[in-house]
Amino acid sequence: QVQLVESGGGLVQAGGSLTLSCAASGRTFSTYPMGWFRQAPGKEREFVAAISWSGVTTYYADSVKGRFTISRDNGKNTVYLQMNSLRPEDTAVYYCAARRRGDYYHTDDYDYWGQGTQVTVSS
């Protein structure tokens, strides 16, 4: 069992930066590949970024590639999402999630989810 708690969301102007954190409970955190997803009002939840259990391999949605960076610190049971050059279309609730297996971009393949943190980018 893994419990996830996101933090770091807020209101930022376009072009600004935010860093989201996701703190995990449980001694097995380091064995889980992790992902960040987001959901804007009226839209489906979508993949943003993912990272392997070791942190060596990362994946990004085309819409955030070059602007966002996912990382993890297994010693602190935490995964991060550094977001730069934010745009109004990045406005959404951001969720972190953990999975045992499956594809990194499939929402349904993730087993554990946090409660989400709101990111609002003003123009």
N, C-alpha and C positions, 0 to 999 in steps of 0.2 A: 504494500500500500504506500502511495506517495501523495502527500498533500502539498499543494503549490499555492503560493501567495505572491501576486504581482504588486509592484509599486513603481513610482517614478513618473506616472502620467501627469498631465497637466495641460495648461493653455500656453501656446507658443506662437509667435509670429512666423509667417512663411519665411523660409530660409534659415530658421533657427534649428536648434538641436535639443534632443532629450535622450536620456538613457533610462531604459526600463530594466528593472531587476525582477527576478523570479526566484524566491527562496523556497527550497524544497525540504520537506521533512523526510526522515527515513535513511537508513544506512546504505540503501541500495541505489541512491541517486546516481552514483557514478556509472551504473550499468545501463542507464536509460538514455537512448537518443532523445533529444528534446526539440521542441518546435515552438515558434511564435506564429500566431494567427491573428487576424483582425476581422471585425465585423462592423460595418457602417450601417446607419439606420436604413431599413428597407432592403438591405442586401444580405446575401449569404456570407457565412464565415469563409474567409479565404486564407490560403497559405501565405506567409510572409518570409520566414526563414527557418532553417533547421540545422542542427549540429549533431555530429556523432557522439557516442558516449565518451570517446577519448578527447574530443574537441579538434581532432585533426581534419575532419571533413565537414564542410559547410555547404549549404544550399540556399539559394535566394530566389524569390519571385522576380520576374523581369522588371516589375514596376519599382522595385526597391534596390536592385543591383547597383552597386557603386555608391549608394547613399547610406545603407544600413549595414551594420556589422553585428553578427551574433557571436557570442563567446561564452565560455563557462569556466567556473572555478570549482572543481570537484571537492577541493578541500573545504570550501565554504558552502557547498551544496547550493550553488547559485548559478543561474544562467542570465545573461545580459543581452539587451538589444540596444546598441548605440545607433541613434537615428540622427542623421545630418541632412541638411538641405531640405527640411521638411516642407511639404506642400499642402494646400488645403485638402486635396484628395486623400491625404494620409489620415485625415480625421476618422477615428473609429475607436471602438473598445478593443484593446489588445489583450490577447490571452496567451499564456504559456501552457504547454502541454507536454506530457511524457508518454512514450510508447514502448512496448516491448519488441514489437516486430511490425512488418508492413512497410508501406511506402511513406516517405517523409512528407509528401505533399497531400496525403489523403487524411482529411479531417477524421473520418471514421476509424482510422487505424490507431488513433491516440486513445490511451486508456484513462489518463488522468488529466484534469483541467483545473486551472485556477479560476478565480472569480472575475478576473478582468480588471483592467485599468484604463480609464478614459484618456485619450489623446485628442486634443482639439487644436487645429492649426488655423489661425486666422490669416486672412489675405490682406 
